[in-house]
Amino acid sequence: ALGSSSTEMLVRAGVGTLSIVDRDYVERSNLHRQQLYSEADCRESIPKVVAAKRRLSAINSEVQINAYVIDADPINLLPILQNVDVIMDATDNFGIRFILNDLSQKYNIPLVFGSCVGSYGNTYTFLPGKTPCLHCLLEKIPLSGATCDTVGVINPIVQMIASYQVTDCLKLLVGDITSIRSTLLSIDMWKNRCYVSNK
């Protein structure tokens, strides 16, 4: 869901190159929160990145889009990270997030973290050597075990977190690091609550 929203915003903003990694195929259960896909994509049962590339290229043909139908593991991700300016986290589990965190720290690439479940979401931008890493923030991030598969997610929180993520990505791409928020932002849209942590 975060990947659908953030890639569309980035393509509309005209980023130069966008690389998308996902091993899954489009399913009907994705449609309420993953805006790049249609019922036709479900019927064709095509990989998400293939459907995403098709839709994103129709939005802005000047952006180079690389679509990788692979597992997000350190071996597969390493070649993709060559000449990458920012890593956008649109993953759905902490195992992959820790892989992204480690690669971000090792190769000095900013990582824009985001997560959503139910009506709740988090976002934080990790700047290697300047901010805490994901391991440092973990105690502030709720790890209830709830997932989109078990409790679902509402689309408005996806759009909210993706908007914060993309804004920080754009700040990084134009070199305005001083405008990056230095706090972990947590939002519960259903309960109308917003939390900020300075750790």
MDAnalysis code that builds the backbone (N, CA, C; Angstrom):
import MDAnalysis as mda
import numpy as np

u = mda.Universe.empty(597, n_residues=199, atom_resindex=np.repeat(np.arange(199), 3), trajectory=True)
u.add_TopologyAttr("name", ["N", "CA", "C"] * 199)
u.add_TopologyAttr("resid", np.arange(1, 200))
u.add_TopologyAttr("resname", ["ALA", "LEU", "GLY", "SER", "SER", "SER", "THR", "GLU", "MET", "LEU", "VAL", "ARG", "ALA", "GLY", "VAL", "GLY", "THR", "LEU", "SER", "ILE", "VAL", "ASP", "ARG", "ASP", "TYR", "VAL", "GLU", "ARG", "SER", "ASN", "LEU", "HIS", "ARG", "GLN", "GLN", "LEU", "TYR", "SER", "GLU", "ALA", "ASP", "CYS", "ARG", "GLU", "SER", "ILE", "PRO", "LYS", "VAL", "VAL", "ALA", "ALA", "LYS", "ARG", "ARG", "LEU", "SER", "ALA", "ILE", "ASN", "SER", "GLU", "VAL", "GLN", "ILE", "ASN", "ALA", "TYR", "VAL", "ILE", "ASP", "ALA", "ASP", "PRO", "ILE", "ASN", "LEU", "LEU", "PRO", "ILE", "LEU", "GLN", "ASN", "VAL", "ASP", "VAL", "ILE", "MET", "ASP", "ALA", "THR", "ASP", "ASN", "PHE", "GLY", "ILE", "ARG", "PHE", "ILE", "LEU", "ASN", "ASP", "LEU", "SER", "GLN", "LYS", "TYR", "ASN", "ILE", "PRO", "LEU", "VAL", "PHE", "GLY", "SER", "CYS", "VAL", "GLY", "SER", "TYR", "GLY", "ASN", "THR", "TYR", "THR", "PHE", "LEU", "PRO", "GLY", "LYS", "THR", "PRO", "CYS", "LEU", "HIS", "CYS", "LEU", "LEU", "GLU", "LYS", "ILE", "PRO", "LEU", "SER", "GLY", "ALA", "THR", "CYS", "ASP", "THR", "VAL", "GLY", "VAL", "ILE", "ASN", "PRO", "ILE", "VAL", "GLN", "MET", "ILE", "ALA", "SER", "TYR", "GLN", "VAL", "THR", "ASP", "CYS", "LEU", "LYS", "LEU", "LEU", "VAL", "GLY", "ASP", "ILE", "THR", "SER", "ILE", "ARG", "SER", "THR", "LEU", "LEU", "SER", "ILE", "ASP", "MET", "TRP", "LYS", "ASN", "ARG", "CYS", "TYR", "VAL", "SER", "ASN", "LYS"])
u.atoms.positions = np.array([
    [0.822, -1.194, 0.000],
    [0.000, 0.000, 0.000],
    [0.864, 1.256, 0.000],
    [1.856, 1.308, 0.913],
    [2.744, 2.467, 0.946],
    [3.523, 2.589, -0.364],
    [3.916, 1.457, -0.926],
    [4.649, 1.483, -2.188],
    [3.818, 2.038, -3.322],
    [2.547, 1.651, -3.394],
    [1.662, 2.172, -4.445],
    [1.528, 3.677, -4.334],
    [1.279, 4.147, -3.126],
    [1.069, 5.580, -2.921],
    [2.337, 6.383, -3.154],
    [3.439, 5.925, -2.559],
    [4.672, 6.706, -2.658],
    [5.241, 6.708, -4.067],
    [5.173, 5.563, -4.767],
    [5.714, 5.561, -6.130],
    [4.912, 6.469, -7.050],
    [3.597, 6.488, -6.879],
    [2.806, 7.384, -7.727],
    [3.164, 8.845, -7.469],
    [3.308, 9.219, -6.195],
    [3.677, 10.605, -5.880],
    [5.051, 10.949, -6.437],
    [5.990, 10.025, -6.310],
    [7.351, 10.291, -6.789],
    [7.399, 10.394, -8.310],
    [6.653, 9.547, -8.987],
    [6.619, 9.605, -10.452],
    [5.956, 10.903, -10.913],
    [4.889, 11.303, -10.237],
    [4.241, 12.568, -10.599],
    [5.155, 13.755, -10.326],
    [6.055, 13.619, -9.333],
    [7.015, 14.677, -9.034],
    [8.165, 14.705, -10.036],
    [8.326, 13.618, -10.814],
    [9.343, 13.587, -11.852],
    [10.717, 13.139, -11.405],
    [10.785, 12.210, -10.435],
    [12.101, 11.687, -10.063],
    [12.735, 11.030, -11.288],
    [14.044, 10.966, -11.311],
    [14.723, 10.445, -12.498],
    [14.543, 8.961, -12.711],
    [14.865, 8.170, -11.691],
    [14.792, 6.716, -11.788],
    [14.160, 6.157, -10.517],
    [13.301, 5.187, -10.694],
    [12.613, 4.547, -9.575],
    [12.757, 3.041, -9.739],
    [13.251, 2.359, -8.712],
    [13.369, 0.905, -8.734],
    [12.385, 0.322, -7.731],
    [11.569, -0.628, -8.182],
    [10.536, -1.221, -7.348],
    [10.832, -2.711, -7.192],
    [10.778, -3.191, -5.945],
    [11.052, -4.600, -5.650],
    [9.829, -5.202, -4.958],
    [9.303, -6.293, -5.504],
    [8.192, -7.024, -4.868],
    [8.065, -8.374, -5.550],
    [7.807, -9.405, -4.776],
    [7.660, -10.742, -5.352],
    [6.200, -11.139, -5.534],
    [5.260, -10.321, -4.997],
    [3.844, -10.703, -4.974],
    [3.112, -10.373, -6.265],
    [1.947, -11.007, -6.402],
    [1.057, -10.786, -7.544],
    [-0.174, -10.013, -7.073],
    [-0.783, -9.278, -7.980],
    [-1.960, -8.477, -7.638],
    [-3.125, -9.400, -7.300],
    [-3.775, -9.109, -6.173],
    [-4.947, -9.860, -5.741],
    [-6.083, -8.882, -5.441],
    [-7.302, -9.385, -5.490],
    [-8.469, -8.534, -5.234],
    [-8.389, -7.865, -3.866],
    [-7.844, -8.553, -2.868],
    [-7.761, -7.998, -1.516],
    [-6.836, -6.788, -1.424],
    [-6.036, -6.541, -2.468],
    [-5.136, -5.381, -2.490],
    [-5.840, -4.093, -2.897],
    [-6.946, -4.207, -3.596],
    [-7.503, -3.054, -4.311],
    [-7.985, -1.922, -3.421],
    [-8.390, -2.194, -2.202],
    [-8.919, -1.114, -1.363],
    [-7.830, -0.170, -0.865],
    [-6.568, -0.602, -0.922],
    [-5.508, 0.247, -0.379],
    [-4.325, 0.432, -1.320],
    [-4.253, -0.315, -2.396],
    [-3.118, -0.222, -3.313],
    [-3.603, 0.385, -4.629],
    [-3.479, 1.687, -4.710],
    [-4.158, 2.472, -5.732],
    [-3.642, 2.289, -7.156],
    [-2.519, 1.671, -7.344],
    [-1.996, 1.509, -8.704],
    [-2.694, 0.397, -9.477],
    [-3.416, -0.475, -8.761],
    [-3.926, -1.687, -9.380],
    [-5.420, -1.624, -9.655],
    [-5.840, -2.463, -10.603],
    [-7.245, -2.509, -11.006],
    [-7.740, -3.955, -10.988],
    [-9.035, -4.123, -11.193],
    [-9.598, -5.470, -11.283],
    [-8.997, -6.240, -12.461],
    [-8.668, -5.526, -13.522],
    [-8.049, -6.180, -14.680],
    [-6.693, -6.778, -14.305],
    [-5.930, -6.064, -13.463],
    [-4.638, -6.595, -13.011],
    [-4.833, -7.887, -12.222],
    [-5.917, -7.954, -11.439],
    [-6.230, -9.184, -10.682],
    [-6.548, -10.328, -11.633],
    [-7.370, -10.036, -12.622],
    [-7.761, -11.094, -13.567],
    [-6.549, -11.627, -14.322],
    [-5.616, -10.748, -14.653],
    [-4.408, -11.168, -15.359],
    [-3.425, -11.882, -14.434],
    [-3.591, -11.678, -13.120],
    [-2.696, -12.259, -12.120],
    [-1.228, -11.986, -12.465],
    [-0.919, -10.710, -12.610],
    [0.444, -10.332, -12.965],
    [1.193, -9.834, -11.728],
    [2.507, -9.883, -11.764],
    [3.290, -9.378, -10.633],
    [2.973, -7.907, -10.352],
    [2.980, -7.565, -9.084],
    [2.673, -6.192, -8.688],
    [3.600, -5.179, -9.357],
    [4.896, -5.493, -9.418],
    [5.822, -4.514, -9.994],
    [5.595, -4.320, -11.485],
    [5.131, -5.346, -12.175],
    [4.837, -5.231, -13.607],
    [3.616, -4.339, -13.804],
    [2.566, -4.578, -13.004],
    [1.368, -3.735, -13.082],
    [1.684, -2.306, -12.669],
    [2.512, -2.165, -11.640],
    [2.884, -0.829, -11.174],
    [3.669, -0.075, -12.244],
    [4.631, -0.751, -12.852],
    [5.428, -0.091, -13.894],
    [4.542, 0.354, -15.054],
    [3.610, -0.480, -15.452],
    [2.706, -0.138, -16.549],
    [1.906, 1.123, -16.212],
    [1.345, 1.158, -14.997],
    [0.537, 2.312, -14.584],
    [1.397, 3.563, -14.400],
    [2.535, 3.422, -13.751],
    [3.400, 4.575, -13.496],
    [3.973, 5.147, -14.787],
    [4.308, 4.295, -15.735],
    [4.817, 4.774, -17.025],
    [3.749, 5.536, -17.797],
    [2.485, 5.147, -17.607],
    [1.388, 5.877, -18.247],
    [1.199, 7.247, -17.616],
    [1.564, 7.387, -16.343],
    [1.450, 8.674, -15.654],
    [2.568, 9.615, -16.075],
    [3.807, 9.103, -16.136],
    [4.949, 9.939, -16.503],
    [5.985, 9.077, -17.211],
    [5.986, 9.136, -18.516],
    [6.872, 8.282, -19.319],
    [8.333, 8.721, -19.247],
    [8.613, 9.878, -18.675],
    [9.996, 10.358, -18.594],
    [10.766, 9.766, -17.424],
    [10.070, 9.162, -16.482],
    [10.740, 8.531, -15.339],
    [11.141, 7.108, -15.727],
    [12.392, 6.759, -15.492],
    [12.848, 5.389, -15.738],
    [12.416, 4.529, -14.566],
    [11.672, 3.472, -14.848],
    [11.166, 2.595, -13.796],
    [11.749, 1.203, -13.988],
    [12.438, 0.725, -12.973],
    [13.000, -0.617, -12.972],
    [12.129, -1.499, -12.085],
    [11.604, -2.566, -12.632],
    [10.716, -3.468, -11.895],
    [11.416, -4.792, -11.648],
    [11.522, -5.174, -10.367],
    [12.210, -6.405, -9.986],
    [11.239, -7.351, -9.275],
    [10.925, -8.474, -9.915],
    [10.067, -9.501, -9.305],
    [10.996, -10.473, -8.586],
    [11.389, -10.081, -7.366],
    [12.357, -10.871, -6.594],
    [12.044, -10.749, -5.106],
    [12.652, -11.624, -4.326],
    [12.598, -11.500, -2.869],
    [13.480, -10.340, -2.447],
    [13.038, -9.607, -1.432],
    [13.848, -8.516, -0.891],
    [14.795, -9.085, 0.162],
    [15.933, -9.574, -0.295],
    [16.949, -10.088, 0.628],
    [18.268, -9.388, 0.310],
    [19.241, -9.477, 1.210],
    [20.491, -8.730, 1.000],
    [21.190, -9.031, -0.320],
    [21.151, -10.277, -0.761],
    [21.836, -10.647, -1.999],
    [21.152, -9.994, -3.202],
    [19.824, -10.057, -3.249],
    [19.089, -9.485, -4.378],
    [19.083, -7.958, -4.369],
    [19.068, -7.361, -3.172],
    [18.977, -5.909, -3.089],
    [20.296, -5.200, -3.369],
    [21.391, -5.845, -3.050],
    [22.695, -5.188, -3.162],
    [22.972, -4.605, -4.543],
    [22.777, -5.330, -5.648],
    [23.057, -4.725, -6.960],
    [22.127, -3.558, -7.289],
    [20.918, -3.598, -6.754],
    [19.944, -2.532, -7.041],
    [20.346, -1.230, -6.360],
    [21.094, -1.321, -5.262],
    [21.451, -0.127, -4.491],
    [22.549, 0.716, -5.137],
    [23.141, 0.231, -6.214],
    [24.170, 1.022, -6.896],
    [23.538, 2.317, -7.413],
    [24.135, 3.440, -7.097],
    [23.677, 4.767, -7.550],
    [22.289, 5.143, -7.037],
    [21.888, 4.593, -5.880],
    [20.604, 4.948, -5.272],
    [20.825, 6.105, -4.304],
    [19.937, 7.100, -4.361],
    [20.040, 8.259, -3.468],
    [19.238, 8.086, -2.185],
    [18.118, 7.375, -2.263],
    [17.227, 7.202, -1.111],
    [16.587, 5.815, -1.189],
    [16.468, 5.156, -0.031],
    [15.715, 3.903, 0.072],
    [14.374, 4.235, 0.720],
    [13.289, 3.875, 0.056],
    [11.948, 4.076, 0.606],
    [11.445, 2.748, 1.159],
    [11.090, 2.733, 2.433],
    [10.554, 1.518, 3.055],
    [9.051, 1.464, 2.814],
    [8.626, 0.485, 2.045],
    [7.200, 0.234, 1.821],
    [6.924, -1.235, 2.090],
    [7.666, -1.789, 3.052],
    [7.584, -3.206, 3.343],
    [6.499, -3.488, 4.381],
    [6.243, -4.766, 4.615],
    [5.159, -5.119, 5.532],
    [5.606, -5.987, 6.697],
    [6.931, -6.053, 6.940],
    [7.389, -6.801, 8.107],
    [8.759, -6.306, 8.550],
    [9.033, -6.522, 9.835],
    [10.277, -5.983, 10.388],
    [11.513, -6.769, 9.964],
    [11.364, -8.005, 9.539],
    [12.513, -8.739, 9.033],
    [13.139, -8.027, 7.841],
    [12.311, -7.634, 6.886],
    [12.812, -6.919, 5.706],
    [13.265, -5.519, 6.087],
    [12.548, -4.894, 7.023],
    [12.950, -3.547, 7.453],
    [14.352, -3.557, 8.055],
    [14.675, -4.587, 8.821],
    [16.020, -4.665, 9.389],
    [17.066, -4.879, 8.298],
    [16.723, -5.622, 7.255],
    [17.637, -5.766, 6.119],
    [17.878, -4.406, 5.476],
    [16.798, -3.652, 5.229],
    [16.933, -2.313, 4.643],
    [17.752, -1.402, 5.551],
    [17.493, -1.485, 6.856],
    [18.232, -0.680, 7.818],
    [19.732, -0.984, 7.738],
    [20.074, -2.259, 7.718],
    [21.488, -2.643, 7.687],
    [22.164, -2.190, 6.394],
    [21.465, -2.342, 5.268],
    [22.028, -1.889, 3.993],
    [22.169, -0.369, 3.959],
    [21.186, 0.318, 4.502],
    [21.233, 1.779, 4.583],
    [22.450, 2.231, 5.372],
    [22.654, 1.610, 6.535],
    [23.783, 1.992, 7.384],
    [25.120, 1.635, 6.731],
    [25.197, 0.443, 6.146],
    [26.460, -0.018, 5.558],
    [26.881, 0.825, 4.362],
    [25.902, 1.218, 3.529],
    [26.238, 1.928, 2.293],
    [25.913, 3.417, 2.348],
    [25.593, 3.905, 3.548],
    [25.386, 5.340, 3.764],
    [24.305, 5.923, 2.852],
    [23.170, 5.222, 2.793],
    [22.041, 5.672, 1.974],
    [20.874, 5.986, 2.908],
    [20.321, 7.192, 2.863],
    [19.172, 7.502, 3.722],
    [18.029, 6.512, 3.500],
    [17.341, 6.194, 4.597],
    [16.217, 5.259, 4.580],
    [14.994, 5.966, 5.149],
    [13.934, 6.038, 4.357],
    [12.689, 6.660, 4.812],
    [11.734, 5.535, 5.220],
    [11.623, 5.349, 6.538],
    [10.816, 4.274, 7.114],
    [9.336, 4.661, 7.152],
    [8.481, 3.677, 6.910],
    [7.043, 3.866, 7.066],
    [6.390, 2.532, 7.354],
    [5.340, 2.559, 8.169],
    [4.579, 1.341, 8.437],
    [3.143, 1.720, 8.764],
    [2.219, 0.836, 8.418],
    [0.796, 1.057, 8.688],
    [0.122, -0.258, 9.029],
    [-0.830, -0.201, 9.942],
    [-1.717, -1.319, 10.223],
    [-2.962, -0.748, 10.890],
    [-4.109, -1.271, 10.538],
    [-5.352, -0.731, 11.079],
    [-5.506, 0.725, 10.679],
    [-5.598, 1.603, 11.673],
    [-5.677, 3.051, 11.421],
    [-4.418, 3.754, 11.911],
    [-3.378, 2.967, 12.211],
    [-2.172, 3.477, 12.864],
    [-0.975, 3.404, 11.912],
    [-0.125, 4.439, 11.969],
    [1.071, 4.425, 11.138],
    [2.228, 5.155, 11.783],
    [3.445, 4.833, 11.340],
    [4.691, 5.449, 11.820],
    [5.532, 5.877, 10.631],
    [6.332, 6.903, 10.830],
    [7.329, 7.266, 9.824],
    [8.511, 7.964, 10.492],
    [9.680, 7.716, 9.932],
    [10.919, 8.319, 10.429],
    [11.949, 8.228, 9.309],
    [12.800, 9.220, 9.217],
    [13.851, 9.203, 8.200],
    [15.202, 8.981, 8.862],
    [15.837, 7.882, 8.482],
    [17.146, 7.511, 9.024],
    [18.251, 8.067, 8.136],
    [19.128, 8.847, 8.742],
    [20.280, 9.408, 8.036],
    [21.534, 8.781, 8.642],
    [22.159, 7.845, 7.938],
    [23.326, 7.150, 8.511],
    [24.384, 8.125, 9.017],
    [24.828, 7.871, 10.246],
    [25.849, 8.718, 10.861],
    [25.302, 9.989, 11.490],
    [23.998, 10.275, 11.296],
    [23.424, 11.520, 11.831],
    [22.228, 11.285, 12.741],
    [21.504, 10.197, 12.530],
    [20.317, 9.907, 13.340],
    [20.422, 8.487, 13.888],
    [19.569, 8.144, 14.844],
    [19.522, 6.751, 15.274],
    [19.138, 5.851, 14.095],
    [19.431, 4.563, 14.217],
    [18.999, 3.609, 13.204],
    [17.731, 2.904, 13.688],
    [17.188, 2.003, 12.894],
    [15.955, 1.310, 13.251],
    [16.097, 0.536, 14.553],
    [17.244, -0.091, 14.774],
    [17.465, -0.840, 16.018],
    [17.327, 0.084, 17.227],
    [17.809, 1.331, 17.087],
    [17.747, 2.291, 18.193],
    [16.309, 2.711, 18.496],
    [15.487, 2.831, 17.467],
    [14.111, 3.297, 17.651],
    [13.128, 2.193, 17.993],
    [13.549, 0.957, 17.878],
    [12.619, -0.163, 17.986],
    [11.771, -0.126, 19.250],
    [12.346, 0.285, 20.360],
    [11.571, 0.278, 21.603],
    [10.415, 1.277, 21.568],
    [10.428, 2.231, 20.647],
    [9.353, 3.219, 20.541],
    [8.295, 2.818, 19.521],
    [8.552, 1.771, 18.758],
    [7.614, 1.356, 17.712],
    [6.808, 0.172, 18.219],
    [5.478, 0.296, 18.255],
    [4.668, -0.818, 18.734],
    [4.850, -2.067, 17.874],
    [5.144, -3.188, 18.513],
    [5.308, -4.457, 17.814],
    [4.239, -5.430, 18.317],
    [2.993, -5.095, 18.076],
    [1.886, -5.879, 18.620],
    [1.709, -7.218, 17.922],
    [2.313, -7.382, 16.765],
    [2.098, -8.586, 15.988],
    [0.941, -8.457, 15.017],
    [0.191, -7.358, 15.116],
    [-0.910, -7.119, 14.186],
    [-0.340, -6.843, 12.793],
    [-0.982, -7.409, 11.788],
    [-0.573, -7.189, 10.404],
    [-1.791, -6.806, 9.575],
    [-1.548, -6.352, 8.367],
    [-2.660, -6.037, 7.462],
    [-3.492, -7.280, 7.184],
    [-2.842, -8.451, 7.166],
    [-3.567, -9.703, 6.938],
    [-4.489, -10.041, 8.107],
    [-4.072, -9.710, 9.339],
    [-4.864, -10.101, 10.506],
    [-5.887, -9.053, 10.921],
    [-5.548, -7.763, 10.799],
    [-6.490, -6.717, 11.242],
    [-6.852, -5.727, 10.143],
    [-6.189, -5.823, 9.000],
    [-6.486, -4.911, 7.901],
    [-5.792, -3.567, 8.057],
    [-6.093, -2.668, 7.140],
    [-5.568, -1.308, 7.184],
    [-6.540, -0.423, 6.407],
    [-6.755, 0.785, 6.907],
    [-7.622, 1.705, 6.164],
    [-6.763, 2.599, 5.277],
    [-7.259, 2.895, 4.104],
    [-6.494, 3.643, 3.110],
    [-6.058, 5.029, 3.585],
    [-6.854, 5.781, 4.359],
    [-6.403, 7.121, 4.760],
    [-5.079, 7.143, 5.520],
    [-4.813, 6.144, 6.385],
    [-3.535, 6.155, 7.097],
    [-2.388, 5.865, 6.131],
    [-2.648, 5.046, 5.129],
    [-1.630, 4.781, 4.103],
    [-1.259, 6.080, 3.391],
    [-2.257, 6.834, 2.982],
    [-2.002, 8.081, 2.265],
    [-1.257, 9.087, 3.145],
    [-1.622, 9.134, 4.424],
    [-0.979, 10.067, 5.348],
    [0.501, 9.729, 5.530],
    [0.796, 8.468, 5.831],
    [2.196, 8.074, 6.055],
    [3.003, 8.204, 4.763],
    [2.434, 7.790, 3.639],
    [3.145, 7.917, 2.356],
    [3.439, 9.383, 2.045],
    [2.537, 10.271, 2.385],
    [2.760, 11.703, 2.131],
    [3.953, 12.221, 2.921],
    [4.053, 11.819, 4.181],
    [5.221, 12.218, 4.979],
    [6.495, 11.598, 4.414],
    [6.428, 10.331, 4.032],
    [7.609, 9.667, 3.478],
    [8.092, 10.357, 2.204],
    [7.173, 10.620, 1.293],
    [7.548, 11.220, 0.010],
    [8.078, 12.636, 0.215],
    [7.492, 13.371, 1.141],
    [7.987, 14.721, 1.405],
    [9.435, 14.681, 1.881],
    [9.746, 13.756, 2.803],
    [11.140, 13.643, 3.247],
    [12.044, 13.167, 2.119],
    [11.562, 12.276, 1.273],
    [12.346, 11.822, 0.128],
    [12.683, 12.999, -0.792],
    [11.695, 13.837, -1.063],
    [11.926, 14.995, -1.925],
    [12.933, 15.961, -1.292],
    [12.846, 16.143, 0.016],
    [13.821, 16.994, 0.713],
    [15.233, 16.440, 0.531],
    [15.366, 15.116, 0.665],
    [16.677, 14.488, 0.482],
    [17.174, 14.654, -0.949],
    [16.285, 14.469, -1.922],
    [16.693, 14.546, -3.330],
    [17.136, 15.936, -3.738],
    [16.587, 16.977, -3.109],
    [17.009, 18.338, -3.445],
    [18.105, 18.842, -2.508],
    [18.524, 17.991, -1.551],
    [19.626, 18.353, -0.666],
    [19.254, 19.209, 0.520],
    [17.973, 19.271, 0.881],
    [17.541, 20.089, 2.016],
    [17.421, 19.226, 3.268],
    [18.547, 18.729, 3.745],
    [18.554, 17.815, 4.889],
    [18.127, 18.523, 6.168],
    [18.367, 19.819, 6.272],
    [18.006, 20.538, 7.493],
    [16.494, 20.587, 7.709],
    [15.718, 20.352, 6.668],
    [14.262, 20.358, 6.805],
    [13.675, 18.990, 7.150],
    [14.525, 17.967, 7.260],
    [14.039, 16.631, 7.607],
    [13.573, 16.639, 9.069],
    [12.399, 16.092, 9.320],
    [11.888, 15.968, 10.681],
    [12.801, 15.028, 11.455],
    [13.181, 15.414, 12.673],
    [14.127, 14.620, 13.457],
    [13.440, 13.749, 14.499],
    [12.156, 13.520, 14.328],
    [11.391, 12.750, 15.306],
    [10.675, 11.581, 14.637],
    [10.352, 10.574, 15.445],
    [9.473, 9.494, 15.011],
    [8.053, 10.014, 15.106],
    [7.328, 9.957, 14.016],
    [5.946, 10.422, 13.983],
    [5.016, 9.217, 13.938],
    [4.061, 9.158, 14.876],
    [3.071, 8.089, 14.931],
    [1.683, 8.724, 14.890],
    [0.830, 8.171, 14.043],
    [-0.505, 8.733, 13.854],
    [-1.537, 7.619, 13.955],
    [-2.611, 7.873, 14.713],
    [-3.769, 6.984, 14.711],
    [-4.946, 7.801, 14.211],
    [-5.325, 7.596, 12.973],
    [-6.359, 8.424, 12.355],
    [-7.744, 8.143, 12.935],
    [-7.975, 6.916, 13.359],
    [-9.296, 6.585, 13.897],
    [-9.514, 7.268, 15.244],
    [-8.448, 7.316, 16.045],
    [-8.533, 7.913, 17.379],
    [-8.155, 9.394, 17.382],
    [-7.846, 9.934, 16.189],
    [-7.476, 11.353, 16.067],
    [-6.292, 11.710, 16.967],
    [-5.275, 10.861, 16.927],
    [-4.103, 11.083, 17.775],
    [-2.826, 11.136, 16.949],
    [-1.925, 11.971, 17.401],
    [-0.626, 12.115, 16.752],
    [0.430, 12.130, 17.867],
    [1.447, 11.305, 17.727],
    [2.479, 11.199, 18.740],
    [3.830, 11.498, 18.087],
    [4.672, 12.216, 18.835],
    [6.013, 12.515, 18.343],
    [7.010, 12.088, 19.414],
    [8.017, 11.329, 19.001],
    [9.058, 10.900, 19.929],
    [10.376, 11.517, 19.511],
    [11.097, 12.061, 20.492],
    [12.378, 12.701, 20.188],
    [13.561, 11.752, 20.208],
    [13.336, 10.465, 20.557],
    [14.472, 9.546, 20.599],
    [14.918, 9.173, 19.198],
])
